[in-house]
Amino acid sequence: MAHPHIDESIRASTNHTVHLETTEGAQAKAQMAARNGFLALLLLSLLSSPLPSRAQASSSSLPINVWPKPTSMSWAEPLMAMPVSSSFRIVGPSGNNPYLVLATQRYTTLLFTERYRPIVRPAVNVTAAGDSIRSLTLVVSDLSAPLQDGVDESYVLEILPTGAATVTAATAWGAMHGLETFSQLSWRSVSGKLLVAAGVRVEDRPLYQHRGLMLDTGRTYFPVLDILRTIDAMAANKMNVFHWHITDSQSFPIELPSEPRLAEMGAYGEDMTYTVEDVTRIVEFAMSRGVRVVPEIDGPGHTASWAGAYPEAVSCAGKFWLPDASDWGSRLAAEPGSGQLNPLKSKTYEVVANVINDITYLFPDGFYHAGADEVTPGCWQTDPSIQADIDNGGTLSQLLERYVRAVHPHVVSKNRTVVFWEDVLLDAAVNVSASLIPPATTILQTWNNGSNNTKLIVRAGYRAIVSSASFYYLDCGHGDFVGNNSVYDDQRSDYDTQGGSWCGPFKTWQRVYDYDIVHGLTAQEAKLVIGGEVALWTEQADATVLDARLWPRASAMAEALWSGNRDASGGKRYAEATDRLNDWRHRMVGRGVRAEPIQPLWCRTRPGMCNLVR
């Protein structure tokens, strides 16, 4: 069953109905109340010395925290909280942004339906009966700013001790982040009273514009509701890009109007496809949460699933992937499921053009991920037409260039930036000339060799998305899925080994959190790194384990890319992040996300007792 706040059809209850006031008078009234409240507070503070201090969110000492940690957060001392009025409303800005309207409705519902109680009871003063927070005013400078790469996501949240609360943002997308922060500053008292921290000011903006999560639905089909829940959790973590790796060699699960046979012949089953309506639902759901959906249709490698519909366009389809188990160089694919599009066949370009046309129509985002990873020489070399081309002096790299020369300009003609995996430029055996993929219209996503490949990419002038397998691959550490593998028949200790996983060991949340995606780069090179993505390849994952594989490890990257992984002195802050992540994981579970635990509950209730060093 989906968590209640997933469904857009759920609205606030009668007593908590969202009231979006769109007149300037409503905003002026709220702002006047805030000013009057501030003057009253100032007068009281002048009559009683000394002035209250403000606790900065530079340590883990705050009783209620926000994840990811804001750029700047202060809480006036003595720390106080106020009840939320049963008639609480969100006062929207003048003008109309339908996605922000949905967000305000959703957060009002969440505020009253969530039953979050912190693991450790907050030590705060609760204001006297009669004082309460009655509204949250949104002030947005540009409601029409589109959700796109580099959009301003900054916001300021202020909750005065008078009960006046305001989110000020440049765009609707920043305002959504402010709403999420406000929701995380709320909790239920022991008696069940809804409280919100008061005397708080948050000034917040992300370090990186691209904070993503990649989900592979080509190897495993995930029901739409699982995808929606994942996107909802992303938004709560202030992640803004859902990279949807839709197809792969194992299946082609998306129904395309111009190429219906691809899904008919390539999906696992007719009940395991994504319809046009499903795609629209996912894209709109994500937009209402400030999350972009970037589609990936991989090619020319990883395309065995195309062979059912177009066998003439796919090389080595149906052949055993590793003819000689003792010779990795004999492989026809990186894993079971061999098949690559043949760049010499006209049918290849006819089908690919239709796919690009349909995908760019269905997905409005400015990025189109065209894959181009792991093009395996052995596969093309088994194809008679390609072997004849090689015999006549052609090369495999020229074949890939022929493919990219057709795909790249077609995608660009759709007003899209093309994203490729790093292999298209850096693969040792099959690659293309940089002249075919101009940096102005191309972004490269790195996954191999850690920061070394990131440096190679940015040094060549490309923008980079970092998904280093050594840090950000969340499928690693679960062994391998190939059968009759003798590697496990070993009676020796497997301590300090990869455990059969090519990218083992398991990437802990600390490993994810501590990664510096611009490590080893100059300040100028670092400017070309637009962000990063955690990735879940799904050979050994399905809906039953999805949440635990992703969360809270994806949360660790979310904070590192939002506000960094270092404290004010420049030291890594993983130590103080532990309690905060425990709390955030606890809250996510309450919201219907089955995130895995990072410590026994005993640790959180006994601060410091589970540390390695006293």
Stockholm file with secondary structure:
# STOCKHOLM 1.0

chainA/1-614         MAHPHIDESIRASTNHTVHLETTEGAQAKAQMAARNGFLALLLLSLLSSPLPSRAQASSSSLPINVWPKPTSMSWAEPLMAMPVSSSFRIVGPSGNNPYLVLATQRYTTLLFTERYRPIVRPAVNVTAAGDSIRSLTLVVSDLSAPLQDGVDESYVLEILPTGAATVTAATAWGAMHGLETFSQLSWRSVSGKLLVAAGVRVEDRPLYQHRGLMLDTGRTYFPVLDILRTIDAMAANKMNVFHWHITDSQSFPIELPSEPRLAEMGAYGEDMTYTVEDVTRIVEFAMSRGVRVVPEIDGPGHTASWAGAYPEAVSCAGKFWLPDASDWGSRLAAEPGSGQLNPLKSKTYEVVANVINDITYLFPDGFYHAGADEVTPGCWQTDPSIQADIDNGGTLSQLLERYVRAVHPHVVSKNRTVVFWEDVLLDAAVNVSASLIPPATTILQTWNNGSNNTKLIVRAGYRAIVSSASFYYLDCGHGDFVGNNSVYDDQRSDYDTQGGSWCGPFKTWQRVYDYDIVHGLTAQEAKLVIGGEVALWTEQADATVLDARLWPRASAMAEALWSGNRDASGGKRYAEATDRLNDWRHRMVGRGVRAEPIQPLWCRTRPGMCNLVR
#=GR chainA/1-614 SS CCCGGGCTTCCCCGGGCCCCCCSHHHHHHHHHHHHHHHHHHHHHHHHSSSCCCEEETTSSCCSSCCSSCCSEEEEEEEEEEEEEEEEEEEECCSSCCHHHHHHHHHHHHHHHHCCCCCSSCCCCEECCTTCCEEEEEEEEEETTCCSCTTCCCCEEEEECTTSEEEEEEEEHHHHHHHHHHHHHTEEECTTCCEEEEEEEEEEECCSCSEEEEEEECSSSCCCHHHHHHHHHHHHHTTCCEEEEECCCSSCCCBCCTTCHHHHHHHSSCTTSCBCHHHHHHHHHHHHTTTCEEEEEEEESSSCGGGTTTCGGGEESTTSCSCSCTTCGGGCSSSSSCCCEECTTCHHHHHHHHHHHHHHHHHCCSSEEEEECCCCCHHHHHTCHHHHHHHHTTCCHHHHHHHHHHHHHHHHHHTTCEEEEETHHHHCSSSCCCGGGSCGGGEEEEECSSHHHHHHHHHHTTCEEEECCHHHHBTTTTSCCCCSSCGGGCCCSCCTTSCTTCTTCSCCCHHHHHHCCTTTTCCHHHHTTEEEEEEEECCTTCCTTTHHHHHTTHHHHHHHHHHTCSBCTTSCBCHHHHHHHHHHHHHHHHHTTCCCCCSSCHHHHTSTTTTCSCC
#=GC SS_cons         CCCGGGCTTCCCCGGGCCCCCCSHHHHHHHHHHHHHHHHHHHHHHHHSSSCCCEEETTSSCCSSCCSSCCSEEEEEEEEEEEEEEEEEEEECCSSCCHHHHHHHHHHHHHHHHCCCCCSSCCCCEECCTTCCEEEEEEEEEETTCCSCTTCCCCEEEEECTTSEEEEEEEEHHHHHHHHHHHHHTEEECTTCCEEEEEEEEEEECCSCSEEEEEEECSSSCCCHHHHHHHHHHHHHTTCCEEEEECCCSSCCCBCCTTCHHHHHHHSSCTTSCBCHHHHHHHHHHHHTTTCEEEEEEEESSSCGGGTTTCGGGEESTTSCSCSCTTCGGGCSSSSSCCCEECTTCHHHHHHHHHHHHHHHHHCCSSEEEEECCCCCHHHHHTCHHHHHHHHTTCCHHHHHHHHHHHHHHHHHHTTCEEEEETHHHHCSSSCCCGGGSCGGGEEEEECSSHHHHHHHHHHTTCEEEECCHHHHBTTTTSCCCCSSCGGGCCCSCCTTSCTTCTTCSCCCHHHHHHCCTTTTCCHHHHTTEEEEEEEECCTTCCTTTHHHHHTTHHHHHHHHHHTCSBCTTSCBCHHHHHHHHHHHHHHHHHTTCCCCCSSCHHHHTSTTTTCSCC
//
